[in-house]
Structure formats: structure tokens, C-alpha cells
Amino acid sequence: MNRTRILYAEDEPFLGKVVKESLESRGYEVCMIADGAAVVPTCVDFRPHICLLDVMLPHRDGFSIGQELRQRAPGLPIIYLTAKTQTADLLQGFAAGGNDYFLKPFSLEELVVRIENQLQLAGKGKGQPLVVHLGLFTFYPDRLELHHPDETRKLSHREAQLLQLLTAQSAVPVARQDLLLAIWGYDSFFNSRNLDVYIARLRRYLRHDPAVQILTLKGVGYRVVRP
């Protein structure tokens, strides 16, 4: 039986050795890389079932790597490992194609649980998409699709990106400025008006289920309410 292959990008030698050996002791096949520039070429050859990416890597950062991997392999689960704790960093991680965002220092046992959860969602790398349930809707971020019993709507990349950011932590409000930074990279009047347009579109798409709403929290941002 083939072992689950994990591509692990980490430039801290001691941490990398501990994590790699711990995962291998649990039966995973682990390919560890310290150079950010080598991750994508190695991924093509190694064909991992899941990627663990440190955000701060030499020569290329984890977020840009994740974005390219997401384009090349839409169904590949990506977990970012980082010491960055700001909400904007988390949102940037999800915007950069991440399926999960795990803060350092972390428990190896919890890391394994997160890996297994992502593998289960992804069908162990067989192209099964990530699924988000929103009342009567089923949202497939990787496919850019929003399914309803009466219709399937193809979303634009920005629409899917925004909906994924809003639903990543539905119980927690998402600041308007964090969304602007995560999607456009900076806050401006033009981008702010664009965000208004995309929010209005998503609300229109979701109107077929009154139980699913995007609430505006004045002075804060937005929060998704779902059953």
C-alpha cells in the first residue's frame, strides 16, 4: 500500500528534523525542503498528497508558493505553518490558496490531526475539492462553484476568494480592511468600492436561502450567518 506523501517546506533545521521524523514514525513519506525556490519543482516530481509550507522561507515566501501550487493542482491541500498571528496574515494565507493555517509553536499531535482532516476532505489527493456547506448551498472554492438545488453558479476568482475568506471563520467578524489587504493587497477608494460590489453580488447569489446572510457590522466589517 502506498504511503501518504507529504511535502514539507521548513528552513529551521532542528524544527524540520523533529517534525519530519515524527511524521515518518507515523507512516508518512516526507520530503523536506529548506529553499523556497525549490518547492514547486520538487512538488512536480514528488507528487505529494498534501503540502506543509512555512511562510518565511529563503528565496521565496510560502504564500507565493501556495498560490502557484493552487493554480497547478487545485485539489492539493496546503497547510501554512507560521509564527504570524495577525488576522490579516491568516486572511492572506487563505487568499493564497491555503486550506489551513497553523500557528507556531504547535503540537505534533494536533498537526497530525489537521493533516488527516485535510486529507479526508481532499480524498487523499485524488482531486476531491474542498467543500463549504452554507445552508442550502454547497460552495466549492477550488472549482469556483456555488451549488444550490435549483442551480449551479460559476463564481469569478475574486467572488470565490471573498466568500472563502468570509466563511473561513463564520463566527468571527472579518474586518473590512483585512479583506481589502488580502484580496487587493492595499486599501484604496477604488478597491473599497469594488469590495462593496462583490459583497452585493454574493448577497444576491445567496438570497435563495434566507438563513444564509452576510451581515455588515458597522465600524467592524462582515460576518456570515448560516444554519
C-alpha positions in Angstrom: 0.0 0.0 0.0 1.4 3.4 -1.0 2.2 5.7 1.9 0.8 9.2 2.1 3.4 11.7 0.7 3.9 15.0 2.5 5.9 17.8 1.0 7.3 19.8 4.0 9.0 23.2 3.4 10.8 24.4 6.5 14.1 26.3 6.9 14.7 25.8 10.6 16.9 22.6 10.7 16.0 21.5 14.3 12.2 22.0 13.9 12.3 20.5 10.5 14.1 17.4 11.7 11.7 16.9 14.7 8.6 17.3 12.6 9.9 15.1 9.7 11.0 12.3 12.0 7.7 12.4 13.9 5.6 12.2 10.7 7.8 9.4 9.3 7.3 7.5 12.6 3.6 7.6 11.9 4.0 6.1 8.5 4.1 9.1 6.2 6.6 9.6 3.5 8.1 13.1 4.0 10.1 15.2 1.6 11.6 18.2 3.4 12.9 21.3 1.6 14.6 24.3 3.1 14.8 26.5 0.0 11.6 28.2 -1.1 12.7 28.3 -4.7 12.9 24.5 -4.9 9.4 23.8 -3.6 7.4 23.9 -6.8 9.9 21.9 -8.9 10.1 19.3 -6.2 6.3 19.2 -5.9 6.1 18.3 -9.6 8.4 15.3 -9.2 7.4 14.2 -5.7 3.6 14.5 -6.3 2.6 14.9 -2.7 -0.8 14.3 -1.2 -0.5 17.4 1.0 1.9 20.3 1.5 3.1 21.9 4.7 4.5 25.3 3.9 6.4 27.6 6.3 5.6 31.1 5.4 9.0 32.6 5.8 11.4 30.7 3.5 14.6 31.8 1.9 14.4 32.9 -1.8 10.6 32.6 -2.0 7.9 33.0 0.6 5.3 30.4 1.4 2.3 32.4 0.3 3.5 32.9 -3.3 4.5 29.2 -3.4 1.0 28.3 -2.3 -0.6 30.5 -4.9 1.3 28.7 -7.7 0.7 25.3 -6.3 -3.1 26.1 -6.1 -3.0 27.0 -9.8 -1.1 23.9 -10.8 -3.0 21.5 -8.5 -6.4 22.8 -7.4 -7.2 19.8 -5.2 -3.9 19.7 -3.4 -4.3 20.5 0.4 -2.0 23.2 1.7 -1.3 24.0 5.3 0.6 27.1 6.2 2.9 26.9 9.3 3.8 30.3 10.7 4.5 32.4 13.7 2.5 35.3 12.2 -0.6 35.8 14.4 -2.3 38.8 12.9 -5.8 38.4 11.4 -4.5 39.9 8.2 -1.8 37.2 7.9 -4.4 34.5 8.4 -6.6 36.0 5.7 -3.6 36.4 3.4 -2.9 32.7 3.9 -6.4 31.7 2.9 -6.3 34.1 0.0 -3.1 32.5 -1.1 -4.7 29.1 -1.6 -4.3 27.7 1.9 -6.7 25.2 3.3 -5.5 25.6 6.9 -3.3 28.0 8.8 -1.4 26.6 11.8 0.5 28.8 14.3 4.0 28.0 15.7 4.8 26.7 18.1 2.4 23.8 17.6 1.7 20.3 19.0 2.8 17.5 16.7 -0.3 15.6 17.7 -2.5 18.4 16.6 -0.6 18.8 13.3 -1.3 15.1 12.5 -5.0 15.7 13.2 -5.0 18.7 10.9 -3.2 16.7 8.2 -5.6 13.9 8.4 -8.6 16.2 8.3 -7.3 17.9 5.1 -6.5 14.5 3.5 -10.0 13.3 4.3 -11.6 16.4 2.8 -9.3 16.1 -0.3 -9.9 12.3 -0.7 -6.1 11.8 -0.1 -5.0 13.9 -3.0 -7.3 12.4 -5.6 -8.7 15.7 -6.7 -11.7 15.8 -4.4 -12.5 19.5 -3.8 -12.7 21.4 -0.5 -16.4 21.8 0.4 -18.1 24.5 2.4 -21.8 24.0 3.4 -23.9 27.1 3.7 -27.5 26.2 4.4 -29.0 25.0 1.1 -25.8 26.0 -0.7 -22.6 24.0 -1.2 -19.5 26.1 -2.0 -16.5 24.5 -3.8 -13.7 27.1 -3.5 -11.3 25.2 -5.8 -13.9 24.8 -8.5 -15.2 28.4 -8.2 -18.7 27.0 -7.9 -21.7 27.7 -5.7 -24.3 24.9 -5.8 -28.0 25.2 -4.9 -30.6 22.5 -5.5 -32.1 24.7 -8.3 -28.9 26.0 -9.9 -25.1 25.9 -10.1 -23.4 29.2 -10.3 -19.8 29.7 -11.6 -18.1 32.4 -9.5 -15.3 34.7 -10.5 -11.9 34.2 -8.8 -12.5 37.3 -6.7 -16.0 36.2 -5.7 -14.8 32.8 -4.6 -11.8 34.3 -2.8 -14.1 36.7 -0.9 -16.6 34.0 0.0 -13.9 31.7 1.2 -12.4 34.4 3.4 -15.8 35.2 4.9 -16.7 31.6 5.6 -13.3 30.5 7.0 -14.3 31.6 10.5 -18.0 32.3 10.2 -18.5 33.0 13.9 -15.8 35.7 13.8 -16.3 39.1 12.2 -13.8 39.8 9.3 -12.5 43.4 9.2 -13.2 45.3 6.0 -9.6 46.4 5.8 -8.3 42.9 6.2 -10.4 41.8 3.2 -9.1 44.6 1.1 -5.5 43.8 2.0 -6.0 40.0 1.5 -7.7 40.4 -1.9 -6.2 43.5 -3.5 -3.0 44.0 -1.4 -3.8 47.5 -0.3 -6.7 49.8 0.8 -7.9 52.5 -1.6 -11.1 54.2 -2.5 -11.4 52.3 -5.8 -10.8 48.9 -4.1 -13.2 49.8 -1.3 -16.0 50.4 -3.9 -15.0 47.1 -5.6 -15.5 45.3 -2.3 -18.9 46.8 -2.0 -19.8 45.5 -5.4 -18.6 41.9 -4.7 -20.4 41.8 -1.3 -23.6 42.9 -3.1 -23.1 40.1 -5.7 -22.6 37.4 -3.1 -25.7 38.6 -1.2 -27.7 38.3 -4.4 -26.4 34.8 -5.1 -27.3 33.7 -1.5 -30.7 35.2 -1.5 -32.3 31.8 -2.3 -31.7 30.7 1.3 -32.8 33.5 3.8 -31.0 31.6 6.6 -27.6 32.4 5.0 -26.7 36.1 5.3 -23.6 38.3 5.0 -24.1 40.8 7.8 -22.5 44.3 7.8 -21.1 45.1 11.3 -20.8 48.9 11.3 -17.3 50.0 12.0 -16.0 46.4 12.1 -16.6 44.5 8.8 -18.7 41.5 7.9 -19.9 38.2 9.4 -21.6 35.3 7.7 -24.6 33.8 9.4 -25.6 30.3 8.4 -27.7 27.5 9.9 
